[in-house]
Amino acid sequence: ATWRPLVSLCRPCLIQYDYVVAFGFLRQELGHLLRRAGLPADSLLPEFTDTQVQWTYSWLSEQMFSELSLQQKKQLSHFYRWDLSALPFSSSLLTE
């Protein structure tokens, strides 16, 4: 399989996505999905803080990108620039 930016797949006529969820909005998105399923949403969902979201992005960055060179990170940032700008990722996700 070939990797492509997410935004290049965002063609509702070709692929009918039900949902695209970013971790930073996970609580709101899960609440919406549970309510649509007729389930009580408020009591089932954990509360996420900005600190937890930022920690998770930092951890993912460390785990996933730690073995890449700065040049490789820059190439990834350029290739996925539209995905990174479309979703609430830190601008330094691949450069830290």
Secondary structure by P-SEA (a helix, b strand, c coil): ccccccccccccccccccccccccaaaaaaaaaaaaacccccccbbbbcaaaaaaaaaaaaaaccccccaaaaaaaaaaaaaaaaacccccccccc
